[in-house]
Amino acid sequence: MDLDDTPEQVTHRAQARAWLEQNKDQAPVLSGPGALQDEDEIIAARRAWQGRLAEGGLAGVTWPKEYGGQGLGPIEQVICSQEIARAGVPGILDAIGVGMLGPTIIAHGTDEQKSRYLGPMLHGDEVWCQLFSEPAAGSDLAAVQTRARQGEDGGWRLTGQKVWTTNAQFAAYGLLLARTDPDQPKHKGLTMFIVPMDAPGVTVRGLRQISGEAEFNEVFLDDVELDEGAVVGGVGNGWGTALTTLMFERVTIGLGGEGLGYNSVRFARGIAADEHARRDPEVRKQLGDIVSELLAVRFTGYRTLTALQRGQIPGPEAGLAKVTIVNGAIKAGDLIADVLGPDALDQGSEWAYMISFLPGLKSAGGTEEILRNTIGERVLGLPPEPRLDKGIPFSELRSKEGAAT
């Protein structure tokens, strides 16, 4: 985004750009010549770089100052993301923690939790993961079956399984949603917990992706003991606490696309590297369609930023930005692969990882199907999708719903 900056934002942008110019040589190289290859070295380097970004005021920009942030608004955070992308350096490693889980703890955590966890999270000393999805409760978050039972001493015991958990393999802590009262309706009786990922009974198994990496994981919880202070937001208030996380998740993914490098200028530059492609009318048409989609995301982002700056909570339409930017980037990757040929898929190419990673991102922050249903029903006012339950044939279910309306 190229925002029409206020004088204060112009100063903020200039400060961020100057800091990055002075410090970008310390950033880890993740692609191209001299790129780090060993996974442990990459994680260590990115943790250290996140710490430098936090010290420079470019991480946790919207966090209150008492927790190490800058106490600024979402526009200033986007400005920092833009300048990080412009400098060609990685952003923070723990976008999930800083972007989603930290704000949840700030909103719902106890003073002790804020004091203990926020500082190490912001500086990359302790990475976090989000333990929400389950094998039978992916986008239907309220259907989680992981159970937490409270003992006489006030402590808890967790049993269950989570899946599609990003960064669990090197996370220090996870924010987990569990069912604490099975007798309540599914949106009730839920509680949020902080779980040490090295606790006895926690097992992490990687899920190998087409990229060759295992960023997603399944996590098994076998009678994991937690103390009473692990609860975030109060017992039975897990659904409301989770909604805070999900709101920040949608915004982080939707507004973070350009910061992740999914922007029209980068894609156009990649295609323009091929002289024939620059003159091919079909390539130009396809690129124009992609750019139009990404520009739509940009201006949707402006509206979201305006709402956030006014203290409003973005509605379900924020999910549309996520759907559009991921699909637009996938189309751009396909076009680049068609134009550049096999060279685009070489391990050292800047496009190979993006092309293999993006299809999995379609499921992050809610599957595309769930987000489209939500937007259709809650934004466009379309009728709910028929529920194929209780063995009722689709045609009969449709006729019943038609009669009811």
C-alpha positions in Angstrom: 0.0 0.0 0.0 1.1 3.5 -0.7 -0.8 5.4 1.9 -1.5 9.2 1.8 0.6 9.7 4.9 -0.1 12.4 7.4 3.0 14.5 8.5 3.4 12.2 11.5 3.2 9.1 9.3 5.7 10.6 6.9 8.1 10.9 9.9 7.3 7.4 11.0 8.0 6.1 7.5 11.3 8.0 7.2 12.5 6.7 10.6 11.6 3.1 9.7 13.3 3.4 6.3 16.4 4.9 7.9 16.7 2.2 10.5 16.3 -0.5 7.9 19.0 1.1 5.7 21.4 1.1 8.6 20.6 -2.4 9.8 19.6 -4.5 6.8 23.1 -6.0 6.5 22.3 -7.8 9.8 19.2 -9.5 8.3 19.3 -13.2 7.4 19.5 -14.1 3.7 16.7 -16.6 3.0 16.9 -16.8 -0.8 19.4 -16.4 -3.7 23.2 -16.4 -3.4 24.4 -17.0 0.2 21.0 -18.0 1.5 20.9 -20.0 4.7 20.1 -23.7 4.2 20.0 -25.3 7.6 16.6 -25.0 9.3 18.0 -24.5 12.8 20.3 -21.8 11.5 17.4 -20.1 9.7 15.2 -20.1 12.8 18.0 -18.8 15.1 18.9 -16.0 12.6 15.2 -15.0 12.2 14.7 -15.0 16.0 17.7 -12.7 16.4 16.5 -10.5 13.5 13.0 -10.2 15.1 14.7 -9.0 18.3 16.5 -6.3 16.3 13.3 -5.3 14.6 11.6 -5.0 18.1 14.5 -2.9 19.4 14.1 -0.7 16.3 10.4 -0.2 16.9 9.4 -2.1 13.8 7.7 -5.1 15.6 4.6 -4.9 17.7 4.0 -1.3 16.6 0.4 -1.3 17.8 1.2 -2.9 21.2 1.0 -0.6 24.2 4.4 0.9 25.2 4.3 -0.7 28.6 4.6 -4.1 26.8 7.4 -3.1 24.5 5.4 -1.7 21.6 5.1 1.7 20.1 1.5 2.4 21.1 0.7 3.5 17.5 -2.1 2.6 15.2 -2.6 -0.1 12.5 -1.6 2.3 9.7 1.8 2.8 11.3 2.1 -1.0 11.5 1.3 -1.3 7.8 3.9 1.4 7.0 6.5 -0.6 8.8 5.5 -3.7 6.9 5.8 -1.8 3.6 9.3 -0.5 4.5 10.5 -4.0 5.5 9.3 -5.3 2.1 10.9 -2.3 0.3 14.2 -3.0 2.0 14.1 -6.6 0.8 14.6 -8.1 4.3 12.5 -10.7 6.2 9.8 -9.6 8.6 9.4 -11.0 12.1 9.5 -14.8 12.5 6.6 -15.0 15.0 3.8 -13.2 13.1 1.3 -15.5 14.8 2.4 -14.6 18.3 3.0 -10.9 17.8 0.1 -10.4 15.4 -2.6 -12.5 17.0 -1.8 -14.2 20.3 0.0 -11.3 21.9 -3.0 -8.9 21.3 -5.2 -11.6 22.8 -3.2 -11.8 25.9 -3.1 -8.0 26.1 -6.9 -8.0 25.9 -7.7 -10.9 28.1 -4.7 -12.0 30.1 -3.8 -11.4 33.7 -1.2 -8.9 34.7 1.1 -11.8 35.6 0.6 -13.3 32.1 1.3 -10.0 30.4 4.5 -9.5 32.4 5.8 -13.0 31.9 5.0 -13.7 28.2 4.8 -10.5 26.1 8.4 -9.3 26.3 10.0 -12.6 25.2 7.3 -13.1 22.5 7.9 -9.7 21.0 11.7 -10.1 20.8 11.6 -13.6 19.4 13.1 -15.2 22.5 10.0 -17.4 22.8 8.0 -18.3 19.7 4.3 -19.2 20.0 1.8 -21.3 18.1 -2.0 -21.3 17.8 -3.6 -24.6 19.0 -7.1 -24.2 17.6 -7.9 -26.6 14.6 -8.6 -30.3 15.2 -9.0 -33.2 12.8 -12.8 -33.0 13.2 -13.1 -29.3 13.9 -11.1 -27.3 11.4 -13.1 -24.2 10.4 -15.9 -25.1 12.8 -13.9 -23.9 15.8 -16.7 -24.3 18.3 -16.7 -28.1 17.6 -13.3 -28.6 19.3 -13.2 -31.8 21.4 -9.9 -31.4 23.2 -10.9 -31.7 26.9 -9.5 -30.0 30.0 -10.5 -31.3 33.4 -9.9 -29.3 36.5 -8.6 -31.1 39.6 -9.2 -30.3 43.3 -6.0 -28.3 43.4 -7.2 -25.9 40.7 -4.9 -27.3 38.1 -6.0 -28.8 34.7 -5.3 -31.9 32.7 -5.5 -31.7 28.9 -6.3 -34.5 26.5 -6.8 -34.3 22.8 -5.3 -33.5 19.4 -4.7 -30.4 17.4 -3.6 -30.2 13.7 -2.3 -27.7 11.1 -0.4 -26.0 13.8 2.2 -23.7 12.3 5.6 -23.4 14.1 4.7 -25.9 16.8 8.0 -27.7 16.1 10.1 -24.9 17.6 7.5 -23.0 19.6 8.0 -22.5 23.4 4.3 -21.9 24.1 0.9 -22.4 22.5 -2.5 -20.7 23.0 -5.0 -23.6 23.1 -8.8 -23.7 23.0 -10.3 -26.7 24.9 -13.7 -27.8 26.1 -14.1 -27.6 29.9 -17.8 -28.2 30.2 -19.2 -30.8 27.8 -22.7 -30.3 29.0 -22.9 -26.7 27.6 -23.8 -25.8 24.0 -20.8 -26.0 21.8 -20.0 -22.2 21.8 -20.1 -22.3 25.6 -18.1 -24.4 28.0 -14.8 -23.5 26.2 -11.7 -22.1 27.9 -8.4 -20.8 26.6 -5.1 -22.0 28.0 -1.4 -21.2 27.7 0.4 -24.5 27.1 4.2 -25.0 27.4 5.2 -27.0 24.3 7.9 -28.9 26.2 5.4 -30.1 28.9 5.3 -33.9 29.5 2.5 -35.3 27.3 2.9 -32.9 24.4 4.0 -34.6 21.2 4.6 -32.6 17.9 4.7 -34.4 14.6 5.4 -32.5 11.4 3.2 -32.6 8.3 5.3 -32.6 5.2 4.2 -30.2 2.5 4.8 -30.1 -1.2 7.5 -27.5 -0.6 9.5 -30.2 1.2 9.2 -28.4 4.5 7.0 -29.3 7.5 5.7 -25.9 8.8 2.4 -27.4 9.8 2.2 -30.0 12.5 -0.2 -32.2 14.4 0.0 -31.9 18.2 -1.0 -34.7 20.6 -1.9 -33.9 24.2 -1.8 -36.8 26.5 -2.9 -35.9 30.1 -0.9 -32.7 30.0 -0.8 -31.0 33.4 -1.3 -27.2 33.6 -1.5 -25.0 36.7 -4.4 -22.7 37.5 -2.6 -19.7 36.1 -2.7 -21.1 32.5 -6.2 -20.0 31.9 -6.6 -16.9 29.7 -9.8 -14.9 29.8 -11.5 -16.8 32.5 -13.0 -20.3 32.7 -15.9 -20.8 30.2 -15.0 -17.6 28.3 -12.9 -19.3 25.7 -15.2 -18.5 22.7 -15.1 -14.8 23.3 -11.3 -15.0 23.8 -10.9 -17.0 20.6 -12.9 -14.4 18.6 -10.3 -11.8 19.6 -7.6 -14.1 18.2 -9.6 -14.8 15.0 -10.2 -11.1 14.4 -6.5 -10.3 14.6 -5.8 -13.4 12.4 -8.0 -12.2 9.6 -6.5 -8.7 9.8 -3.0 -10.0 9.9 -3.4 -12.2 6.9 -5.4 -9.7 4.9 -3.2 -6.7 5.6 0.0 -8.6 5.6 -0.1 -9.8 2.0 2.1 -7.0 0.7 4.5 -7.3 3.6 4.9 -11.0 2.7 5.8 -10.0 -0.8 2.5 -10.8 -2.5 2.3 -7.5 -4.4 1.7 -6.5 -8.0 5.0 -4.6 -8.4 7.0 -7.7 -7.5 5.0 -9.9 -9.8 5.2 -7.5 -12.7 9.0 -7.2 -12.2 9.3 -11.0 -12.3 7.4 -11.3 -15.5 9.1 -8.4 -17.1 12.4 -10.2 -16.7 11.4 -12.2 -19.8 11.5 -9.9 -22.9 9.0 -12.0 -24.9 6.5 -12.0 -22.0 6.6 -8.2 -21.9 5.2 -8.0 -25.4 2.8 -11.0 -25.2 -0.8 -9.6 -25.2 -2.1 -12.7 -23.4 0.5 -12.4 -20.6 -0.2 -8.7 -20.3 -4.0 -9.4 -20.0 -3.5 -12.1 -17.3 -1.1 -9.8 -15.4 -3.7 -7.0 -15.6 -6.4 -9.2 -14.2 -4.1 -10.2 -11.3 -3.1 -6.6 -10.6 -6.8 -5.6 -10.6 -7.5 -8.2 -7.9 -4.6 -7.1 -5.8 -5.5 -3.4 -6.1 -9.0 -4.4 -4.9 -7.3 -5.9 -1.8 -5.3 -2.8 -1.3 -8.4 -0.5 -1.2 -10.3 -3.0 1.0 -7.3 -2.8 3.2 -7.6 1.0 3.3 -11.2 0.6 4.6 -10.1 -1.9 7.2 -7.4 0.4 8.4 -9.8 3.3 8.6 -12.2 1.1 10.7 -9.3 0.0 13.0 -8.0 3.6 13.3 -11.5 4.7 14.5 -11.6 1.9 17.1 -14.1 -0.2 15.1 -13.8 -4.0 14.7 -13.6 -5.2 11.1 -16.5 -7.4 10.1 -16.5 -10.7 8.3 -15.7 -8.9 5.0 -12.1 -8.9 6.2 -12.0 -12.6 5.2 -12.5 -11.6 1.6 -9.1 -9.8 1.5 -7.4 -13.1 2.6 -9.2 -15.1 -0.1 -8.5 -12.6 -2.8 -4.8 -12.0 -2.1 -4.0 -15.7 -1.8 -5.8 -16.6 -5.0 -4.2 -13.6 -6.8 -0.8 -14.6 -5.7 -1.4 -18.2 -6.7 -2.4 -17.0 -10.2 0.7 -14.8 -10.3 2.9 -17.8 -9.4 1.3 -19.9 -12.1 1.8 -17.1 -14.7 5.4 -16.6 -13.6 6.1 -20.3 -13.9 4.6 -20.4 -17.4 6.7 -17.4 -18.5 10.0 -18.4 -16.9 9.6 -22.1 -17.3 11.5 -24.6 -15.1 13.9 -21.9 -13.9 11.0 -20.5 -11.7 11.0 -23.8 -9.8 14.7 -24.1 -9.1 15.5 -24.3 -5.4 17.5 -21.1 -5.6 14.6 -19.2 -7.3 12.7 -16.5 -5.4 9.5 -18.0 -6.8 9.9 -21.8 -6.0 9.0 -21.6 -2.4 6.1 -19.2 -2.9 4.5 -21.4 -5.6 4.7 -24.5 -3.5 3.7 -22.8 -0.2 0.7 -20.7 -1.3 -1.9 -23.6 -1.9 -1.5 -24.5 1.8 -2.2 -20.9 2.8 -5.7 -21.2 1.4 -6.6 -23.1 4.6 -5.0 -20.6 7.0 -7.3 -18.3 8.9 -10.3 -20.4 7.8 -10.8 -22.4 4.6 -11.8 -20.5 1.5 -15.2 -22.3 1.5 -16.0 -21.3 5.0 -14.9 -17.7 4.4 -17.0 -17.4 1.3 -20.0 -18.9 3.1 -19.5 -16.4 5.9 -19.2 -13.4 3.5 -22.3 -14.6 1.5 -24.5 -15.0 4.6 -23.3 -12.1 6.8 -22.3 -9.5 4.2 -24.4 -10.2 1.1 -27.4 -11.5 3.1 -27.7 -14.8 1.1 -29.6 -17.7 2.6 -27.6 -20.2 4.7 -26.1 -23.2 2.9 -28.4 -26.3 3.3 -27.3 -28.7 6.1 -27.0 -32.2 4.9 -27.7 -33.8 8.3 -30.0 -36.4 9.7 -30.0 -38.3 6.4 -32.4 -35.9 4.7 -31.9 -35.8 0.9 -30.7 -32.5 -0.5 -33.8 -31.9 -2.6 -36.1 -32.5 0.3 -34.1 -30.3 2.6 -34.3 -27.5 0.0 -38.1 -27.9 -0.3 -38.4 -27.8 3.5 -36.4 -24.6 3.8 -38.4 -23.1 0.9 -41.6 -23.9 2.7 -40.3 -22.5 5.9 -39.5 -19.1 4.4 
